[in-house]
Amino acid sequence: MVSSKPMPTARAKVVNGKIVTKTKFPEGTKLILVVEEPQPAIELDDEDQKALDEAIAATREGKLIPVEAVRALLRTL
């Protein structure tokens, strides 16, 4: 089963070959590290930009797809 809880995040950087963060974790905590790299800008054509703007507006209005509907759709792929 996939959890729908938000995953806590923390920032860190490598200093002298070691990962350094101000965040405190309980002893034994397991972490997943993702390397943050600059990403190239995404260029959208007018149609894609319109679709993105509409999706953002719908989300702000609370028009969301229930997670169970998304899971059901993914199971069909």
Protein Blocks (a to p, Z undefined) as FASTA:
>chain_A
ZZfbdcdddddddeehiacdfbdcdehiacddddddddddddddfklmmmmmmmmmmmmn
opacdfklmmmmmmmZZ
